[in-house]
Amino acid sequence: MKLAIACDHGGFALKEAVKKYLLEQGIEVNDFGCHSRESVDFPDYAKIVGESIVAGQNELGILCCGTGIGMSIAANKITGIRAAVAGDVFSAKATREHNNSNILCLGERVTGEGLALLIIDTWLQAEFLGGRHERRVEAIGELEKHLC
């Protein structure tokens, strides 16, 4: 699996911990930054991760910021991206199984490292269930076509 990861300054420490953990699990990680606590603009990082997934360079992505919310909002502006903030394992599982999310957004200021790693494990192990959920994901794609 190839996984893209990025953060802004508010998610830097969490991104570094997540990256280390994923590499220890044998997952190939493409780190798109940022690389310090220096202030940066989170939409730039959401864009590069989202575009790498849409282009097929990475299968999934993880974005970290202070709350996960800003990254999620920005990433969801990219056609084909279904980014979800998850602060618990139930939501992480559901967003993969029901929404076929392809980016997980985490908040360093609201989610501790231990819980974040459990959320990631759950999200990566969950699989899209299809069935009735497929038409809903397709409906999301249709909404993207109508937005300018």
C-alpha positions in Angstrom: 0.0 0.0 0.0 1.1 3.5 -0.8 -0.1 6.2 1.6 0.2 9.9 1.3 0.6 12.0 4.5 0.8 15.7 5.2 0.1 18.2 7.9 0.2 21.9 8.7 2.1 23.3 11.7 -0.7 22.4 14.1 -0.5 18.7 13.1 3.3 18.3 12.7 4.0 16.3 15.8 1.1 13.9 15.1 2.1 13.5 11.5 5.7 12.6 12.5 4.4 10.0 15.0 1.9 8.6 12.4 4.6 8.4 9.7 7.0 6.5 12.0 4.2 4.1 13.0 3.2 3.4 9.4 6.8 2.8 8.3 7.2 0.3 11.2 4.1 -1.5 9.8 5.8 -1.8 6.4 3.5 0.7 4.7 5.1 2.9 2.1 4.6 6.5 3.1 4.9 9.6 0.9 5.4 12.6 3.1 4.3 15.8 1.5 5.2 18.0 4.5 5.2 20.3 6.3 8.5 19.5 7.9 8.4 21.8 11.0 6.2 23.8 13.3 6.6 26.9 11.2 3.2 28.3 10.2 1.9 27.1 6.8 -1.4 27.1 5.0 -3.2 23.8 5.4 -5.1 23.9 2.0 -1.8 23.6 0.2 -1.1 20.3 1.9 -4.7 19.0 1.5 -4.4 19.8 -2.2 -1.2 17.9 -2.9 -2.3 14.8 -1.0 -5.7 14.8 -2.6 -4.3 15.2 -6.1 -1.8 12.4 -5.5 -4.7 10.1 -4.7 -6.9 11.1 -7.6 -3.8 10.7 -9.9 -3.3 7.1 -8.6 0.1 7.9 -7.1 -1.2 6.9 -3.6 -4.0 4.7 -2.6 -5.1 6.6 0.6 -4.0 9.6 2.5 -3.8 10.9 6.1 -3.9 14.6 6.9 -3.2 16.1 10.3 -3.9 19.6 11.5 -5.0 21.1 14.8 -8.5 19.6 14.7 -8.7 17.7 11.4 -11.5 19.9 10.3 -9.7 22.4 8.1 -7.9 19.7 6.3 -11.1 17.8 5.7 -12.9 20.9 4.3 -10.0 21.6 2.0 -9.5 18.1 0.8 -13.2 17.6 0.1 -13.0 20.4 -2.5 -11.0 18.0 -4.8 -13.2 15.9 -7.1 -12.9 12.3 -6.2 -11.8 12.8 -2.6 -13.9 11.7 0.3 -12.0 13.0 3.4 -13.4 12.3 6.8 -12.4 13.5 10.3 -12.5 10.7 12.8 -11.9 11.1 16.5 -13.0 7.6 17.4 -12.6 4.0 16.1 -16.3 3.6 15.3 -16.3 6.6 13.0 -13.1 5.5 11.4 -14.5 2.1 10.6 -17.8 3.5 9.4 -16.3 6.1 7.1 -14.4 3.4 5.2 -17.2 0.8 5.2 -20.1 3.2 4.3 -18.5 6.2 2.7 -15.4 4.7 1.1 -13.3 7.5 2.4 -9.9 7.8 0.9 -8.4 10.4 3.3 -8.4 10.3 7.0 -8.1 13.6 8.8 -6.9 13.8 12.4 -6.5 16.6 14.9 -3.4 16.8 17.0 -5.0 19.2 19.5 -8.0 16.9 20.1 -6.7 13.4 19.5 -3.9 11.8 21.5 -1.2 9.8 19.7 -2.3 6.5 21.1 -5.9 6.9 20.0 -4.8 8.3 16.6 -2.9 5.1 15.9 -5.9 3.0 16.9 -8.1 5.1 14.6 -5.6 4.6 11.8 -5.4 0.9 12.3 -9.2 0.6 12.2 -9.5 2.8 9.2 -6.8 0.9 7.2 -8.3 -2.5 8.1 -11.9 -1.6 7.2 -13.1 -2.2 3.7 -15.9 -0.5 1.7 -19.0 -2.6 2.0 -20.6 -1.6 -1.3 -24.2 -2.6 -1.7 -26.6 0.1 -0.7 -23.6 2.3 0.2 -22.4 2.2 -3.4 -25.3 4.3 -4.7 -24.6 6.9 -2.0 -21.0 7.2 -2.8 -22.0 7.5 -6.5 -24.4 10.3 -5.5 -21.5 12.2 -3.9 -19.7 11.9 -7.3 -22.8 13.3 -9.0 -22.9 16.2 -6.6 -19.3 17.0 -7.6 -20.3 17.2 -11.3 -22.9 19.9 -10.5 -20.7 22.1 -8.4 -18.7 24.8 -10.2 
